[in-house]
Amino acid sequence: MENKKIKSENGAPRGVRCIITLIGKRNAGKSSLINAISEQEVSIVSDLPGTTTDPVAKPYELLPFGPVTFYDTAGIDDEGDIGEKRIKATKKVLNRSDLVLVVCDENGLGDLEKNIIRNLKEMAVACLIVFNKSDIAKPKEADIAFCHQNAMPVSIVSARTGDGIEALRVKIIDVIPQEMKDEPALVSDLIKKGDTVMLIVPIDPGAPKGRLILPQVQVLREILDSDALAIVLKETNIKNAFDIMSSPPALVITDSQVILKVSQDVPQEIPLTTFSTLFARYKGDIYAQIDGAKRIDELKDGSKVLISEACSHHVQADDIGRVKIPKWLKEYTGKNLIFNITAGHDFPDDLNEYSLVIHCGGCMFNRVEMIRRIRECSRNGVPVTNYGIAISKIQGVLGRIVKPFLRTEFQSYI
Protein backbone atom coordinates (compact mmCIF):
# COMPACT_ATOMS: atom_id res chain seq x y z
CA MET A 1 0.00 0.00 0.00
CA GLU A 2 1.24 3.49 -0.80
CA ASN A 3 1.79 5.81 2.14
CA LYS A 4 -0.75 8.60 2.47
CA LYS A 5 -0.07 12.17 3.46
CA ILE A 6 -1.93 13.11 6.60
CA LYS A 7 -4.86 15.36 5.74
CA SER A 8 -7.29 16.60 8.31
CA GLU A 9 -9.26 19.53 9.54
CA ASN A 10 -8.40 21.50 12.65
CA GLY A 11 -10.53 19.02 14.57
CA ALA A 12 -7.97 16.26 13.96
CA PRO A 13 -7.22 14.06 16.98
CA ARG A 14 -4.21 15.19 18.99
CA GLY A 15 -2.49 11.88 18.23
CA VAL A 16 -2.20 12.59 14.50
CA ARG A 17 -0.94 16.16 14.83
CA CYS A 18 2.68 17.09 14.22
CA ILE A 19 4.06 18.91 17.29
CA ILE A 20 6.19 21.94 16.42
CA THR A 21 7.79 23.75 19.36
CA LEU A 22 9.40 27.19 19.31
CA ILE A 23 12.24 27.67 21.77
CA GLY A 24 14.65 30.51 22.38
CA LYS A 25 15.57 33.30 24.75
CA ARG A 26 13.06 35.73 26.21
CA ASN A 27 11.99 38.35 23.70
CA ALA A 28 13.48 36.48 20.75
CA GLY A 29 10.10 36.86 19.07
CA LYS A 30 8.70 33.34 19.48
CA SER A 31 5.16 34.55 20.18
CA SER A 32 5.27 37.04 17.31
CA LEU A 33 6.53 34.29 15.03
CA ILE A 34 3.63 31.95 15.84
CA ASN A 35 1.20 34.80 15.24
CA ALA A 36 2.86 35.55 11.91
CA ILE A 37 2.91 31.91 10.77
CA SER A 38 -0.71 31.28 11.75
CA GLU A 39 -1.88 34.76 10.71
CA GLN A 40 -3.77 34.92 13.99
CA GLU A 41 -3.24 36.63 17.34
CA VAL A 42 -2.57 33.41 19.23
CA SER A 43 0.13 34.42 21.69
CA ILE A 44 0.40 37.61 23.72
CA VAL A 45 3.17 39.80 22.35
CA SER A 46 5.05 42.34 24.45
CA ASP A 47 8.43 44.01 24.51
CA LEU A 48 8.63 42.96 28.15
CA PRO A 49 10.82 39.83 28.42
CA GLY A 50 9.15 36.77 29.93
CA THR A 51 5.60 37.46 28.71
CA THR A 52 5.07 33.79 27.84
CA THR A 53 5.06 31.60 30.94
CA ASP A 54 3.64 28.10 30.49
CA PRO A 55 3.76 26.50 27.03
CA VAL A 56 0.86 27.69 24.85
CA ALA A 57 -0.58 25.34 22.22
CA LYS A 58 -2.04 26.49 18.90
CA PRO A 59 -3.63 23.90 16.57
CA TYR A 60 -3.16 24.94 12.95
CA GLU A 61 -3.64 23.55 9.46
CA LEU A 62 -0.24 23.88 7.78
CA LEU A 63 -1.08 23.39 4.12
CA PRO A 64 -0.35 21.37 2.12
CA PHE A 65 1.03 19.17 4.94
CA GLY A 66 -1.91 18.96 7.31
CA PRO A 67 -2.68 19.37 11.04
CA VAL A 68 0.03 20.62 13.38
CA THR A 69 0.21 22.08 16.87
CA PHE A 70 2.59 24.96 17.52
CA TYR A 71 3.89 25.34 21.07
CA ASP A 72 5.02 28.75 22.28
CA THR A 73 7.35 28.38 25.26
CA ALA A 74 8.95 30.45 28.00
CA GLY A 75 12.41 31.88 27.40
CA ILE A 76 15.26 29.48 28.11
CA ASP A 77 17.08 32.33 29.84
CA ASP A 78 14.25 32.86 32.35
CA GLU A 79 15.43 33.64 35.88
CA GLY A 80 14.59 32.81 39.49
CA ASP A 81 12.72 29.87 41.00
CA ILE A 82 9.66 30.46 38.80
CA GLY A 83 11.90 30.81 35.78
CA GLU A 84 13.48 27.43 36.46
CA LYS A 85 10.04 25.83 36.63
CA ARG A 86 9.09 27.47 33.32
CA ILE A 87 12.27 26.16 31.70
CA LYS A 88 11.52 22.69 33.05
CA ALA A 89 8.03 22.87 31.48
CA THR A 90 9.62 23.91 28.19
CA LYS A 91 11.95 20.90 28.25
CA LYS A 92 8.99 18.57 28.82
CA VAL A 93 7.41 19.87 25.63
CA LEU A 94 10.65 19.14 23.75
CA ASN A 95 10.33 15.47 24.71
CA ARG A 96 7.13 15.18 22.70
CA SER A 97 8.06 17.47 19.80
CA ASP A 98 8.45 16.31 16.22
CA LEU A 99 10.19 19.50 15.12
CA VAL A 100 11.77 22.33 17.11
CA LEU A 101 12.27 25.86 15.81
CA VAL A 102 15.26 27.38 17.60
CA VAL A 103 14.46 31.11 17.44
CA CYS A 104 17.32 33.61 17.62
CA ASP A 105 17.03 37.34 18.07
CA GLU A 106 19.21 39.99 16.40
CA ASN A 107 22.21 38.80 18.46
CA GLY A 108 22.25 35.44 16.69
CA LEU A 109 23.53 32.16 18.11
CA GLY A 110 24.82 32.32 21.65
CA ASP A 111 25.88 29.62 24.10
CA LEU A 112 22.26 28.98 25.14
CA GLU A 113 21.09 28.37 21.58
CA LYS A 114 24.09 26.17 20.75
CA ASN A 115 23.48 24.11 23.87
CA ILE A 116 19.86 23.60 22.81
CA ILE A 117 21.01 22.47 19.36
CA ARG A 118 23.42 19.95 20.90
CA ASN A 119 20.67 18.59 23.15
CA LEU A 120 18.23 18.28 20.26
CA LYS A 121 20.78 16.37 18.21
CA GLU A 122 21.35 13.97 21.12
CA MET A 123 17.58 13.50 21.39
CA ALA A 124 17.35 12.92 17.62
CA VAL A 125 14.72 15.68 17.36
CA ALA A 126 14.53 17.52 14.05
CA CYS A 127 15.22 21.23 14.33
CA LEU A 128 15.23 24.37 12.23
CA ILE A 129 17.25 27.45 13.15
CA VAL A 130 15.17 30.62 12.69
CA PHE A 131 17.04 33.91 12.64
CA ASN A 132 14.29 36.36 13.58
CA LYS A 133 14.36 40.17 13.56
CA SER A 134 16.11 40.36 10.19
CA ASP A 135 14.71 43.90 9.94
CA ILE A 136 17.06 44.84 12.78
CA ALA A 137 20.16 42.80 11.91
CA LYS A 138 21.09 40.12 9.38
CA PRO A 139 22.53 36.83 10.71
CA LYS A 140 26.27 36.72 11.25
CA GLU A 141 28.28 34.79 8.67
CA ALA A 142 29.84 32.76 11.51
CA ASP A 143 26.37 31.71 12.69
CA ILE A 144 25.32 30.61 9.20
CA ALA A 145 28.57 28.69 8.85
CA PHE A 146 27.96 26.98 12.22
CA CYS A 147 24.53 25.84 11.04
CA HIS A 148 25.88 24.52 7.75
CA GLN A 149 28.73 22.69 9.48
CA ASN A 150 26.20 20.98 11.77
CA ALA A 151 23.72 20.24 8.96
CA MET A 152 21.13 22.55 10.54
CA PRO A 153 18.58 24.05 8.15
CA VAL A 154 18.18 27.82 8.40
CA SER A 155 15.39 30.32 7.87
CA ILE A 156 15.77 34.11 8.02
CA VAL A 157 12.64 36.09 8.89
CA SER A 158 11.16 39.16 10.47
CA ALA A 159 8.01 38.37 12.43
CA ARG A 160 7.38 42.11 12.74
CA THR A 161 7.39 42.89 9.00
CA GLY A 162 6.36 39.46 7.74
CA ASP A 163 9.46 39.19 5.59
CA GLY A 164 10.41 35.53 5.01
CA ILE A 165 7.33 34.07 6.76
CA GLU A 166 5.95 32.30 3.68
CA ALA A 167 9.39 30.82 2.97
CA LEU A 168 9.49 29.70 6.62
CA ARG A 169 6.20 27.82 6.21
CA VAL A 170 7.66 25.99 3.22
CA LYS A 171 10.88 25.25 5.11
CA ILE A 172 8.96 23.87 8.10
CA ILE A 173 7.12 21.40 5.88
CA ASP A 174 10.40 20.41 4.26
CA VAL A 175 12.07 19.72 7.65
CA ILE A 176 9.15 17.85 9.27
CA PRO A 177 10.33 14.24 9.83
CA GLN A 178 9.39 11.87 7.04
CA GLU A 179 7.53 9.55 9.42
CA MET A 180 5.09 12.40 10.06
CA LYS A 181 4.58 12.97 6.34
CA ASP A 182 4.01 9.31 5.55
CA GLU A 183 1.11 7.97 7.56
CA PRO A 184 1.62 4.27 8.31
CA ALA A 185 -1.23 1.90 7.63
CA LEU A 186 -3.50 1.09 10.53
CA VAL A 187 -5.46 -1.74 8.92
CA SER A 188 -5.72 -0.95 5.20
CA ASP A 189 -2.70 -3.03 4.20
CA LEU A 190 -4.29 -6.12 5.78
CA ILE A 191 -7.47 -5.95 3.70
CA LYS A 192 -8.54 -5.23 0.14
CA LYS A 193 -11.49 -3.61 -1.59
CA GLY A 194 -14.69 -5.54 -1.00
CA ASP A 195 -13.43 -7.49 2.02
CA THR A 196 -15.62 -7.81 5.08
CA VAL A 197 -14.05 -6.89 8.42
CA MET A 198 -15.75 -7.82 11.69
CA LEU A 199 -15.26 -5.35 14.54
CA ILE A 200 -16.15 -6.78 17.95
CA VAL A 201 -16.70 -3.89 20.34
CA PRO A 202 -17.64 -4.59 23.97
CA ILE A 203 -19.58 -1.85 25.70
CA ASP A 204 -18.25 -1.60 29.25
CA PRO A 205 -18.70 1.05 31.98
CA GLY A 206 -15.55 2.82 30.79
CA ALA A 207 -16.86 3.33 27.25
CA PRO A 208 -17.90 6.93 26.47
CA LYS A 209 -21.66 7.36 26.50
CA GLY A 210 -23.17 7.56 23.03
CA ARG A 211 -19.99 6.92 21.04
CA LEU A 212 -17.13 4.55 20.34
CA ILE A 213 -13.60 5.11 21.61
CA LEU A 214 -11.09 6.80 19.30
CA PRO A 215 -9.09 3.69 18.24
CA GLN A 216 -12.31 1.94 17.16
CA VAL A 217 -13.44 4.99 15.20
CA GLN A 218 -10.07 5.34 13.45
CA VAL A 219 -10.01 1.67 12.45
CA LEU A 220 -13.59 1.86 11.21
CA ARG A 221 -12.80 4.95 9.14
CA GLU A 222 -9.78 3.32 7.50
CA ILE A 223 -11.85 0.24 6.61
CA LEU A 224 -14.39 2.48 4.91
CA ASP A 225 -11.64 4.44 3.16
CA SER A 226 -10.38 1.10 1.80
CA ASP A 227 -13.81 0.41 0.25
CA ALA A 228 -14.20 -2.63 2.49
CA LEU A 229 -17.28 -3.62 4.48
CA ALA A 230 -17.39 -3.27 8.26
CA ILE A 231 -19.66 -5.21 10.58
CA VAL A 232 -19.72 -3.88 14.14
CA LEU A 233 -21.08 -6.04 16.96
CA LYS A 234 -20.71 -6.90 20.64
CA GLU A 235 -18.90 -10.00 21.81
CA THR A 236 -22.26 -11.56 22.73
CA ASN A 237 -23.41 -11.61 19.10
CA ILE A 238 -20.52 -13.39 17.37
CA LYS A 239 -22.40 -16.62 16.65
CA ASN A 240 -25.40 -14.72 15.26
CA ALA A 241 -23.14 -12.71 12.97
CA PHE A 242 -21.47 -15.82 11.54
CA ASP A 243 -24.87 -17.44 11.03
CA ILE A 244 -26.09 -14.63 8.76
CA MET A 245 -22.81 -14.09 6.82
CA SER A 246 -22.62 -15.77 3.42
CA SER A 247 -18.80 -15.86 3.59
CA PRO A 248 -16.31 -15.50 6.46
CA PRO A 249 -14.71 -12.12 7.20
CA ALA A 250 -11.22 -11.39 5.92
CA LEU A 251 -10.24 -10.13 9.37
CA VAL A 252 -11.72 -9.93 12.86
CA ILE A 253 -10.64 -7.11 15.19
CA THR A 254 -11.66 -7.00 18.83
CA ASP A 255 -11.00 -5.28 22.12
CA SER A 256 -8.17 -6.86 24.12
CA GLN A 257 -10.30 -7.22 27.23
CA VAL A 258 -12.49 -9.86 25.54
CA ILE A 259 -9.80 -11.50 23.40
CA LEU A 260 -9.99 -14.86 25.18
CA LYS A 261 -13.74 -15.27 24.54
CA VAL A 262 -13.48 -13.94 20.99
CA SER A 263 -10.56 -16.24 20.13
CA GLN A 264 -12.68 -19.19 21.22
CA ASP A 265 -15.70 -18.06 19.19
CA VAL A 266 -13.88 -17.10 15.97
CA PRO A 267 -12.67 -20.09 13.89
CA GLN A 268 -8.88 -20.55 13.92
CA GLU A 269 -8.57 -20.17 10.15
CA ILE A 270 -9.93 -16.59 10.29
CA PRO A 271 -7.27 -13.91 10.99
CA LEU A 272 -7.82 -12.27 14.35
CA THR A 273 -6.17 -9.33 16.08
CA THR A 274 -6.98 -6.50 18.50
CA PHE A 275 -7.34 -2.75 18.22
CA SER A 276 -4.44 -2.34 20.61
CA THR A 277 -2.19 -4.56 18.49
CA LEU A 278 -3.00 -2.49 15.42
CA PHE A 279 -2.00 0.62 17.35
CA ALA A 280 1.23 -1.00 18.56
CA ARG A 281 2.28 -1.07 14.91
CA TYR A 282 0.62 2.21 13.87
CA LYS A 283 2.11 4.27 16.69
CA GLY A 284 5.42 2.56 17.33
CA ASP A 285 7.58 -0.55 16.99
CA ILE A 286 5.36 -3.62 17.19
CA TYR A 287 8.32 -6.01 17.26
CA ALA A 288 9.85 -4.32 20.31
CA GLN A 289 6.47 -4.55 22.03
CA ILE A 290 6.01 -8.23 21.14
CA ASP A 291 9.46 -8.91 22.57
CA GLY A 292 8.52 -6.91 25.67
CA ALA A 293 5.49 -9.13 26.22
CA LYS A 294 7.74 -12.19 26.18
CA ARG A 295 9.68 -10.72 29.09
CA ILE A 296 6.62 -10.97 31.32
CA ASP A 297 7.78 -14.53 31.99
CA GLU A 298 10.99 -13.13 33.54
CA LEU A 299 9.28 -11.03 36.24
CA LYS A 300 10.23 -11.90 39.83
CA ASP A 301 8.97 -11.11 43.30
CA GLY A 302 9.54 -7.40 43.89
CA SER A 303 9.85 -6.54 40.18
CA LYS A 304 8.62 -3.03 39.42
CA VAL A 305 6.24 -2.56 36.49
CA LEU A 306 5.41 0.87 35.08
CA ILE A 307 1.89 1.29 33.72
CA SER A 308 1.94 4.33 31.44
CA GLU A 309 -1.18 6.03 30.07
CA ALA A 310 -1.17 8.61 27.29
CA CYS A 311 -4.11 10.52 28.72
CA SER A 312 -5.60 11.35 32.09
CA HIS A 313 -9.10 10.03 32.70
CA HIS A 314 -11.60 9.28 35.43
CA VAL A 315 -10.52 5.99 36.98
CA GLN A 316 -13.22 3.32 36.92
CA ALA A 317 -13.56 0.55 39.51
CA ASP A 318 -12.38 -1.95 36.89
CA ASP A 319 -9.89 0.37 35.15
CA ILE A 320 -7.91 -1.57 32.56
CA GLY A 321 -4.48 -0.10 33.33
CA ARG A 322 -4.74 0.46 37.07
CA VAL A 323 -6.85 -2.52 38.12
CA LYS A 324 -7.25 -5.28 35.54
CA ILE A 325 -3.73 -5.55 34.10
CA PRO A 326 -2.00 -5.53 37.54
CA LYS A 327 -4.47 -8.19 38.73
CA TRP A 328 -3.99 -10.38 35.65
CA LEU A 329 -0.20 -10.00 35.77
CA LYS A 330 -0.04 -11.11 39.40
CA GLU A 331 -2.28 -14.08 38.67
CA TYR A 332 -0.30 -15.06 35.57
CA THR A 333 3.17 -14.75 37.12
CA GLY A 334 2.30 -15.76 40.67
CA LYS A 335 4.73 -13.05 41.78
CA ASN A 336 4.42 -10.14 44.18
CA LEU A 337 4.85 -7.29 41.71
CA ILE A 338 5.06 -3.54 42.40
CA PHE A 339 3.17 -1.18 40.07
CA ASN A 340 3.69 2.52 39.41
CA ILE A 341 1.36 4.61 37.25
CA THR A 342 2.08 7.60 35.02
CA ALA A 343 -0.48 9.51 32.95
CA GLY A 344 -0.41 12.06 30.18
CA HIS A 345 2.97 13.46 29.20
CA ASP A 346 4.61 12.47 32.50
CA PHE A 347 7.23 9.78 31.95
CA PRO A 348 10.10 8.92 34.30
CA ASP A 349 13.50 10.40 33.57
CA ASP A 350 15.06 7.32 35.16
CA LEU A 351 13.64 3.97 34.01
CA ASN A 352 16.33 1.76 35.52
CA GLU A 353 14.22 0.73 38.51
CA TYR A 354 11.65 -0.95 36.25
CA SER A 355 11.64 -4.51 34.95
CA LEU A 356 8.89 -3.79 32.42
CA VAL A 357 6.92 -0.87 30.97
CA ILE A 358 3.36 -1.52 29.82
CA HIS A 359 2.02 1.39 27.78
CA CYS A 360 -1.49 2.09 26.58
CA GLY A 361 -2.17 2.09 22.84
CA GLY A 362 -1.13 5.75 22.62
CA CYS A 363 -4.13 6.93 20.59
CA MET A 364 -3.66 10.43 22.07
CA PHE A 365 0.05 10.53 21.20
CA ASN A 366 1.60 11.10 17.83
CA ARG A 367 3.82 8.37 16.41
CA VAL A 368 7.08 10.19 17.09
CA GLU A 369 6.35 10.60 20.80
CA MET A 370 5.44 6.93 21.15
CA ILE A 371 8.57 5.81 19.28
CA ARG A 372 10.69 8.09 21.45
CA ARG A 373 9.34 6.41 24.59
CA ILE A 374 10.06 2.97 23.15
CA ARG A 375 13.60 4.05 22.28
CA GLU A 376 14.09 5.49 25.76
CA CYS A 377 13.09 2.14 27.26
CA SER A 378 15.43 0.33 24.88
CA ARG A 379 18.31 2.69 25.71
CA ASN A 380 17.85 1.84 29.39
CA GLY A 381 17.54 -1.88 28.73
CA VAL A 382 13.92 -1.94 29.93
CA PRO A 383 11.46 -4.10 27.94
CA VAL A 384 8.28 -2.32 26.81
CA THR A 385 4.96 -3.58 25.55
CA ASN A 386 1.40 -2.26 25.33
CA TYR A 387 -1.88 -3.11 26.99
CA GLY A 388 -3.33 -5.29 24.26
CA ILE A 389 -0.19 -7.26 23.51
CA ALA A 390 0.43 -7.85 27.22
CA ILE A 391 -3.16 -9.02 27.74
CA SER A 392 -2.92 -11.38 24.76
CA LYS A 393 0.30 -12.83 26.20
CA ILE A 394 -1.34 -13.37 29.60
CA GLN A 395 -4.42 -14.93 27.99
CA GLY A 396 -2.27 -17.30 25.91
CA VAL A 397 -3.34 -16.02 22.49
CA LEU A 398 -0.40 -13.76 21.60
CA GLY A 399 0.69 -15.94 18.70
CA ARG A 400 -2.67 -15.68 17.02
CA ILE A 401 -3.26 -11.96 17.39
CA VAL A 402 0.19 -10.95 16.08
CA LYS A 403 0.26 -13.44 13.20
CA PRO A 404 -0.98 -10.92 10.57
CA PHE A 405 2.05 -8.69 11.18
CA LEU A 406 4.99 -11.02 11.77
CA ARG A 407 8.31 -11.13 10.01
CA THR A 408 9.99 -14.52 9.69
CA GLU A 409 12.09 -14.19 12.84
CA PHE A 410 8.95 -13.86 14.96
CA GLN A 411 7.22 -16.99 13.69
CA SER A 412 8.12 -18.79 16.93
CA TYR A 413 5.15 -16.99 18.50
CA ILE A 414 2.74 -19.01 16.39
ChimeraX attribute file (.defattr): number of C-alpha atoms within 10 A of each C-alpha:
attribute: neighborCount
match mode: 1-to-1
recipient: residues
	/A:1	8
	/A:2	9
	/A:3	11
	/A:4	11
	/A:5	14
	/A:6	17
	/A:7	18
	/A:8	15
	/A:9	10
	/A:10	16
	/A:11	10
	/A:12	16
	/A:13	16
	/A:14	17
	/A:15	18
	/A:16	22
	/A:17	26
	/A:18	30
	/A:19	27
	/A:20	25
	/A:21	26
	/A:22	29
	/A:23	28
	/A:24	24
	/A:25	22
	/A:26	21
	/A:27	22
	/A:28	23
	/A:29	28
	/A:30	31
	/A:31	24
	/A:32	25
	/A:33	25
	/A:34	21
	/A:35	19
	/A:36	20
	/A:37	17
	/A:38	18
	/A:39	11
	/A:40	11
	/A:41	12
	/A:42	17
	/A:43	19
	/A:44	10
	/A:45	17
	/A:46	13
	/A:47	10
	/A:48	9
	/A:49	16
	/A:50	19
	/A:51	17
	/A:52	21
	/A:53	18
	/A:54	16
	/A:55	20
	/A:56	16
	/A:57	16
	/A:58	18
	/A:59	19
	/A:60	19
	/A:61	18
	/A:62	19
	/A:63	12
	/A:64	11
	/A:65	19
	/A:66	21
	/A:67	23
	/A:68	22
	/A:69	20
	/A:70	24
	/A:71	27
	/A:72	27
	/A:73	29
	/A:74	30
	/A:75	25
	/A:76	21
	/A:77	18
	/A:78	18
	/A:79	13
	/A:80	9
	/A:81	8
	/A:82	11
	/A:83	17
	/A:84	14
	/A:85	16
	/A:86	24
	/A:87	20
	/A:88	15
	/A:89	16
	/A:90	23
	/A:91	17
	/A:92	15
	/A:93	20
	/A:94	22
	/A:95	17
	/A:96	22
	/A:97	24
	/A:98	26
	/A:99	23
	/A:100	27
	/A:101	22
	/A:102	25
	/A:103	25
	/A:104	25
	/A:105	24
	/A:106	17
	/A:107	15
	/A:108	20
	/A:109	23
	/A:110	12
	/A:111	8
	/A:112	12
	/A:113	20
	/A:114	14
	/A:115	12
	/A:116	18
	/A:117	22
	/A:118	12
	/A:119	12
	/A:120	18
	/A:121	14
	/A:122	9
	/A:123	13
	/A:124	11
	/A:125	19
	/A:126	19
	/A:127	26
	/A:128	23
	/A:129	22
	/A:130	26
	/A:131	28
	/A:132	30
	/A:133	26
	/A:134	18
	/A:135	14
	/A:136	11
	/A:137	14
	/A:138	16
	/A:139	20
	/A:140	14
	/A:141	9
	/A:142	11
	/A:143	14
	/A:144	17
	/A:145	12
	/A:146	14
	/A:147	18
	/A:148	12
	/A:149	9
	/A:150	11
	/A:151	10
	/A:152	17
	/A:153	17
	/A:154	18
	/A:155	18
	/A:156	20
	/A:157	22
	/A:158	22
	/A:159	22
	/A:160	15
	/A:161	12
	/A:162	16
	/A:163	17
	/A:164	15
	/A:165	19
	/A:166	13
	/A:167	12
	/A:168	18
	/A:169	15
	/A:170	14
	/A:171	15
	/A:172	21
	/A:173	17
	/A:174	13
	/A:175	16
	/A:176	20
	/A:177	17
	/A:178	10
	/A:179	12
	/A:180	20
	/A:181	18
	/A:182	13
	/A:183	18
	/A:184	21
	/A:185	18
	/A:186	20
	/A:187	22
	/A:188	18
	/A:189	11
	/A:190	15
	/A:191	16
	/A:192	15
	/A:193	13
	/A:194	14
	/A:195	18
	/A:196	21
	/A:197	20
	/A:198	23
	/A:199	22
	/A:200	24
	/A:201	22
	/A:202	17
	/A:203	15
	/A:204	10
	/A:205	11
	/A:206	15
	/A:207	12
	/A:208	11
	/A:209	10
	/A:210	6
	/A:211	10
	/A:212	14
	/A:213	14
	/A:214	13
	/A:215	19
	/A:216	19
	/A:217	12
	/A:218	17
	/A:219	20
	/A:220	21
	/A:221	13
	/A:222	15
	/A:223	24
	/A:224	15
	/A:225	12
	/A:226	17
	/A:227	15
	/A:228	18
	/A:229	19
	/A:230	20
	/A:231	13
	/A:232	17
	/A:233	17
	/A:234	14
	/A:235	19
	/A:236	14
	/A:237	11
	/A:238	15
	/A:239	11
	/A:240	10
	/A:241	15
	/A:242	15
	/A:243	10
	/A:244	8
	/A:245	10
	/A:246	7
	/A:247	9
	/A:248	18
	/A:249	18
	/A:250	18
	/A:251	19
	/A:252	23
	/A:253	25
	/A:254	26
	/A:255	22
	/A:256	24
	/A:257	20
	/A:258	17
	/A:259	25
	/A:260	15
	/A:261	12
	/A:262	21
	/A:263	19
	/A:264	10
	/A:265	14
	/A:266	16
	/A:267	11
	/A:268	10
	/A:269	7
	/A:270	13
	/A:271	19
	/A:272	23
	/A:273	28
	/A:274	23
	/A:275	24
	/A:276	25
	/A:277	29
	/A:278	24
	/A:279	24
	/A:280	29
	/A:281	20
	/A:282	21
	/A:283	25
	/A:284	23
	/A:285	17
	/A:286	21
	/A:287	17
	/A:288	17
	/A:289	25
	/A:290	25
	/A:291	15
	/A:292	21
	/A:293	27
	/A:294	18
	/A:295	17
	/A:296	21
	/A:297	13
	/A:298	11
	/A:299	19
	/A:300	14
	/A:301	12
	/A:302	12
	/A:303	16
	/A:304	19
	/A:305	22
	/A:306	21
	/A:307	22
	/A:308	25
	/A:309	25
	/A:310	20
	/A:311	15
	/A:312	10
	/A:313	11
	/A:314	7
	/A:315	12
	/A:316	11
	/A:317	11
	/A:318	13
	/A:319	14
	/A:320	17
	/A:321	18
	/A:322	18
	/A:323	13
	/A:324	14
	/A:325	21
	/A:326	17
	/A:327	13
	/A:328	15
	/A:329	21
	/A:330	15
	/A:331	12
	/A:332	14
	/A:333	16
	/A:334	12
	/A:335	14
	/A:336	15
	/A:337	18
	/A:338	15
	/A:339	16
	/A:340	12
	/A:341	14
	/A:342	16
	/A:343	15
	/A:344	14
	/A:345	17
	/A:346	13
	/A:347	17
	/A:348	10
	/A:349	7
	/A:350	10
	/A:351	18
	/A:352	13
	/A:353	12
	/A:354	19
	/A:355	22
	/A:356	26
	/A:357	26
	/A:358	24
	/A:359	26
	/A:360	23
	/A:361	27
	/A:362	25
	/A:363	24
	/A:364	19
	/A:365	22
	/A:366	23
	/A:367	27
	/A:368	23
	/A:369	21
	/A:370	24
	/A:371	15
	/A:372	19
	/A:373	18
	/A:374	21
	/A:375	17
	/A:376	17
	/A:377	19
	/A:378	14
	/A:379	11
	/A:380	13
	/A:381	14
	/A:382	19
	/A:383	23
	/A:384	28
	/A:385	28
	/A:386	25
	/A:387	27
	/A:388	29
	/A:389	34
	/A:390	28
	/A:391	23
	/A:392	24
	/A:393	20
	/A:394	21
	/A:395	17
	/A:396	12
	/A:397	19
	/A:398	23
	/A:399	19
	/A:400	17
	/A:401	26
	/A:402	24
	/A:403	16
	/A:404	14
	/A:405	15
	/A:406	16
	/A:407	9
	/A:408	7
	/A:409	7
	/A:410	15
	/A:411	11
	/A:412	8
	/A:413	15
	/A:414	12
